[in-house]
Amino acid sequence: MNTKKKLSIGTLLISLMLIMVLAACGNKPEEPAATPAVSDTTATETETATPAAEDDNAGYPITIKHALGETVIEEKPERVATVQWANHDVVLALGQVPVGFSAANFGVQDDSGLLPWTAKKLEELGVTDPNVFMDTDGLDFEAISDSNPDVILAAYSGITQEDYDLLSEIAPVVAYPTAPWATTWREQVSLNAEGMGMKAEGEQLIKDTEDMINEKLSAYPQIKDKKVVWVNFSAEDMSKLHIYTPVDSRVAFLKELGLVIPDSITSHITDPNSYSLSLSAENAEALNDADILVGYGNAELLKAIQADPLLGKIPAVQRGSVAFIEADTPLVAAGTPNPLSISYTIDDYLKLIGAAIDKVNE
């Protein structure tokens, strides 16, 4: 791209010095993992990228406002990189291949860093060797810079202002709209698609996904208007409850499915931008109004909770109206939805939730 922003030598040296400081502080892996080569389906050098058609740049430059500032994109990006969770799935769902993206840090069953829906879409697009940033212990700024992006998408992420400033030395960055990890799947699509110069395509992707969700939901009328709480229990420490709030994408998606959050939970929320809250087991009665509980766990954890003198008194726990998502399965990562993960897991997810609700009337 002829007018793409380039780092000056001085700026690059400053950025590298900052990266070294971050590494010394333990915010970045001591030695970045080897980064696979970019797929043959993507340009490996700026010189090989086909210049954007003149019409593609109509309406540019554009400005995207987000929680960490304003990002100006001078012309339609050709080389798109993404960081942290799920942003690459939006790019792939729109038929593009990122020049680099972050490895998934949970729900992966091998050392690829790929969740199954990501791997499936890459295969459909003919990509066999994607450029995966092995940065689950901290952003790999060097690998991101080496991918030579025109834009970096982070609409669903927890990047800090410092991360954002460093990434912005590499390329324009699209961050989250309001708060870390509080971006709904629609916002992910809208922001990332706009950052790619594919706003209209993003709107169509949202519509197509909505239509698919509604079609699947028609087989589960019992879900509508049931009360739900997403709560994570620990078998090692039953004294604490970790609850996701309505701003979390997991809970937002449950609401989209027709479930509602009881007032007994929302009344405990003091920070409207926080995606989670903690309660002590002494406050377990806040879960009493829930028809079902959703969380990460398995049958053994449910038995342990049912045997607990406090948690075992929760009505949903007593009757087993609990939809526990087991670790190291595709469904464990589907709680943070995007168009690819929704399509891949919705049948299993609705079956799990529907079974938990069926126990309410048994």
C-alpha positions in Angstrom: 0.0 0.0 0.0 1.7 3.2 -1.2 0.7 5.5 1.6 1.0 2.9 4.4 2.5 4.3 7.6 6.1 3.2 8.1 8.1 3.3 11.4 11.0 5.7 11.4 14.3 4.2 12.6 14.2 6.3 15.8 10.6 5.2 16.6 11.4 1.6 15.9 14.4 1.7 18.3 12.2 3.3 21.0 9.6 0.7 20.4 12.1 -2.2 20.6 13.5 -0.7 23.8 10.0 -0.6 25.3 9.4 -4.2 24.3 12.7 -5.2 26.0 11.5 -3.4 29.2 8.2 -5.2 29.0 9.9 -8.5 28.6 12.1 -7.8 31.6 9.0 -7.1 33.7 7.5 -10.4 32.8 4.7 -9.0 30.7 6.0 -10.8 27.6 7.5 -14.3 27.1 11.3 -14.2 27.4 11.7 -15.8 24.0 8.8 -15.6 21.4 7.9 -18.9 20.0 8.8 -19.5 16.4 6.1 -17.9 14.1 5.0 -20.1 11.2 5.3 -18.6 7.8 2.4 -16.7 6.3 0.2 -18.8 4.1 0.8 -18.9 0.4 -2.7 -17.4 0.0 -1.5 -14.1 1.5 1.2 -11.6 0.5 4.5 -12.2 2.3 6.0 -8.9 1.4 4.5 -5.4 1.0 5.9 -5.3 -2.6 3.8 -8.4 -3.6 0.5 -7.0 -2.3 -1.8 -5.9 -5.1 -2.5 -2.1 -4.7 -6.1 -1.4 -3.8 -8.3 -0.3 -6.6 -8.9 3.4 -6.6 -12.6 2.9 -5.9 -11.7 0.9 -2.8 -10.4 4.0 -1.2 -13.6 6.1 -1.7 -14.6 7.6 1.7 -11.1 7.4 3.2 -9.6 8.4 5.5 -11.9 7.0 8.1 -11.8 7.6 11.9 -12.9 4.9 14.3 -13.6 5.9 17.9 -13.0 3.4 20.7 -12.2 3.2 24.4 -8.5 3.9 24.0 -8.7 6.8 21.6 -9.4 7.4 17.9 -7.9 5.5 15.0 -7.4 7.0 11.6 -7.1 4.6 8.7 -5.9 6.4 5.6 -7.0 3.9 3.0 -8.5 0.4 2.7 -6.2 -2.1 4.4 -4.8 -5.0 2.5 -2.8 -6.7 5.2 -4.9 -7.3 8.4 -3.4 -8.6 11.6 -5.4 -9.4 14.8 -4.5 -9.8 18.4 -6.0 -11.7 21.4 -9.4 -13.4 21.2 -11.7 -14.1 18.2 -10.9 -11.1 16.1 -9.3 -13.3 13.4 -12.5 -15.3 13.2 -14.4 -12.3 12.1 -11.8 -11.6 9.4 -12.0 -15.2 8.2 -15.8 -15.2 8.3 -15.6 -12.2 5.9 -13.5 -14.3 3.5 -10.1 -12.7 4.3 -7.0 -14.3 5.7 -5.1 -12.4 8.4 -1.4 -11.9 7.9 -1.0 -12.9 11.5 -3.2 -13.6 14.5 -3.0 -14.6 18.2 -3.2 -18.2 19.3 -6.2 -19.2 21.3 -5.3 -19.7 24.9 -8.0 -22.2 26.0 -10.3 -24.8 24.4 -7.5 -25.9 22.0 -6.8 -29.6 21.8 -3.4 -29.5 20.2 -0.4 -27.2 19.9 -1.7 -25.4 16.8 -3.2 -22.5 18.7 -6.3 -22.9 16.6 -9.9 -23.6 17.7 -11.7 -26.1 15.5 -13.9 -23.5 13.7 -10.9 -21.4 12.9 -9.1 -24.5 11.5 -12.1 -25.4 9.5 -12.4 -22.0 7.9 -8.7 -21.8 7.2 -9.1 -25.1 5.4 -12.0 -23.8 3.4 -9.9 -20.8 2.3 -7.0 -23.1 1.3 -4.6 -22.0 4.1 -2.3 -24.7 5.4 0.3 -22.7 7.2 -1.2 -19.6 9.0 0.9 -17.1 10.8 -0.1 -17.6 14.4 1.4 -15.4 17.1 2.2 -17.6 20.0 1.5 -14.8 22.5 -0.8 -16.3 25.1 1.6 -15.0 27.8 1.7 -11.5 26.4 1.6 -9.7 23.1 4.5 -10.6 20.8 5.2 -7.1 19.4 8.1 -8.3 17.3 6.0 -11.0 15.6 3.2 -8.6 15.0 5.5 -6.0 13.5 7.1 -8.7 11.3 3.7 -9.5 9.8 3.8 -6.0 8.3 0.1 -5.2 8.8 -1.8 -2.2 7.5 -4.2 -2.4 10.4 -4.4 -4.4 13.7 -7.8 -5.5 14.9 -8.4 -5.8 18.7 -12.1 -5.1 19.0 -12.5 -8.0 21.4 -9.5 -7.9 23.7 -8.1 -6.7 27.0 -5.2 -4.6 25.6 -4.0 -1.8 27.9 -3.3 1.8 26.9 0.4 0.9 26.9 -0.3 -2.1 24.5 -2.3 0.1 22.3 0.3 2.8 22.1 3.0 0.3 21.2 0.8 -1.5 18.6 0.0 1.9 17.1 3.7 2.4 16.3 3.3 -0.7 14.0 -0.1 0.1 12.4 -3.5 1.7 13.2 -5.3 -0.3 15.9 -9.0 -0.8 16.3 -9.6 -1.4 20.1 -12.7 -2.3 22.1 -15.6 0.2 22.2 -16.1 0.7 26.0 -14.2 -1.7 28.2 -11.8 -4.7 28.1 -13.5 -8.0 27.2 -16.9 -6.4 27.1 -17.5 -6.4 23.3 -20.6 -8.3 22.0 -20.2 -10.5 18.9 -22.1 -7.9 16.9 -19.8 -5.1 18.0 -16.8 -7.4 17.2 -18.1 -7.8 13.6 -19.0 -4.1 13.2 -15.8 -2.7 14.5 -13.5 -5.2 12.8 -15.4 -5.1 9.5 -15.2 -1.3 9.5 -11.4 -1.5 10.3 -11.1 -3.8 7.2 -13.0 -1.5 5.0 -15.8 -4.0 4.7 -18.6 -2.3 6.7 -21.4 -3.5 4.4 -20.1 -7.1 4.4 -20.0 -7.0 8.2 -23.7 -5.9 8.3 -24.6 -8.8 6.1 -22.6 -11.2 8.2 -24.5 -10.1 11.3 -27.8 -10.6 9.6 -26.9 -14.0 8.3 -25.7 -15.1 11.8 -28.9 -13.7 13.4 -31.1 -15.7 10.9 -29.2 -18.9 11.7 -29.5 -18.4 15.5 -33.3 -17.8 15.2 -33.7 -20.8 13.1 -31.9 -23.0 15.6 -33.8 -21.5 18.5 -37.1 -22.4 17.1 -36.5 -26.0 18.2 -36.1 -24.9 21.9 -39.2 -22.8 22.9 -38.6 -23.7 26.6 -35.5 -21.4 26.7 -37.4 -18.1 26.3 -37.6 -16.0 29.5 -35.9 -18.5 31.8 -33.6 -16.9 34.3 -29.9 -17.7 34.1 -26.7 -16.9 35.9 -23.2 -17.7 34.5 -21.3 -18.7 37.6 -17.9 -20.4 37.9 -17.3 -22.6 40.9 -14.0 -24.0 42.1 -13.8 -27.5 43.7 -10.6 -26.3 45.5 -12.3 -23.2 47.0 -16.1 -23.3 47.5 -16.1 -20.1 49.4 -16.1 -17.9 46.3 -18.4 -17.5 43.3 -17.1 -15.9 40.1 -20.0 -14.5 38.1 -20.0 -13.0 34.6 -22.1 -9.8 34.2 -24.4 -8.8 31.4 -21.7 -6.8 29.7 -19.7 -10.0 29.2 -20.1 -11.4 25.7 -21.0 -14.9 27.2 -23.9 -13.5 29.1 -24.9 -11.1 26.3 -25.2 -14.2 24.1 -27.4 -16.0 26.6 -29.7 -13.0 26.7 -29.8 -13.1 22.9 -31.0 -16.7 23.2 -34.0 -15.4 25.2 -32.7 -16.0 28.7 -32.8 -13.2 31.3 -30.5 -12.2 34.2 -32.3 -12.1 37.7 -32.3 -8.9 39.6 -30.7 -10.7 42.5 -27.5 -10.7 40.4 -27.7 -7.3 38.7 -28.3 -5.6 42.1 -24.7 -6.7 43.1 -23.1 -5.0 40.2 -21.3 -1.8 41.2 -19.2 -1.2 38.1 -21.4 -1.2 34.9 -18.3 -1.7 32.7 -16.9 -4.7 34.6 -17.4 -8.1 32.9 -17.4 -10.1 36.2 -18.0 -9.9 39.9 -17.1 -12.0 42.9 -19.4 -13.1 45.6 -18.8 -15.1 48.7 -20.6 -18.4 49.3 -22.5 -16.6 52.1 -24.2 -14.7 49.4 -25.2 -17.8 47.4 -28.9 -16.9 47.9 -28.3 -14.5 45.0 -28.5 -17.5 42.8 -31.8 -18.8 44.2 -33.9 -17.1 41.5 -32.0 -18.7 38.6 -33.9 -21.4 36.7 -30.5 -22.6 35.4 -26.8 -22.0 36.0 -24.2 -22.0 33.2 -20.5 -22.3 33.8 -17.3 -24.2 33.3 -17.2 -27.6 35.0 -18.2 -31.2 34.8 -20.3 -33.8 36.5 -17.8 -34.3 39.3 -17.9 -30.6 40.1 -21.7 -30.6 40.2 -21.6 -33.5 42.8 -19.1 -31.5 44.9 -21.3 -28.4 44.8 -24.4 -30.4 45.7 -22.6 -31.8 48.7 -21.6 -28.3 49.9 -23.6 -27.1 52.9 -24.2 -23.6 51.4 -24.0 -24.0 47.7 -26.0 -27.3 47.8 -29.0 -25.3 48.9 -29.3 -23.4 45.6 -32.5 -24.7 43.9 -30.8 -25.0 40.5 -28.0 -27.0 42.0 -30.3 -29.2 43.9 -32.3 -30.3 40.9 -29.3 -30.4 38.6 -30.4 -27.5 36.3 -26.8 -26.8 35.5 -25.3 -26.5 32.1 -21.6 -27.1 32.7 -19.2 -26.7 29.8 -16.3 -29.1 30.1 -12.7 -28.0 29.6 -10.7 -28.9 26.5 -13.8 -29.2 24.3 -14.9 -26.9 21.5 -17.8 -25.7 23.5 -15.6 -24.3 26.3 -14.4 -21.6 23.9 -17.9 -21.0 22.4 -19.0 -19.1 25.5 -17.3 -16.1 23.9 -19.2 -16.1 20.6 -18.4 -14.9 17.2 -20.0 -15.9 13.8 -17.7 -18.9 13.3 -17.9 -20.3 16.8 -21.7 -19.8 16.9 -22.2 -21.7 13.7 -19.9 -24.5 14.8 -21.3 -25.0 18.3 -24.8 -23.7 18.5 -26.5 -27.2 18.2 -24.5 -28.6 21.1 -24.9 -25.4 23.1 -28.7 -25.2 22.8 -29.0 -28.9 23.5 -27.0 -28.4 26.8 -29.0 -25.4 27.9 -32.3 -27.0 26.9 -31.6 -30.1 28.9 -30.8 -28.0 32.0 -34.1 -26.1 31.6 -36.1 -29.3 31.1 -35.1 -30.3 34.7 -36.9 -27.2 36.0 -40.3 -28.8 35.4 -39.4 -32.4 36.2 
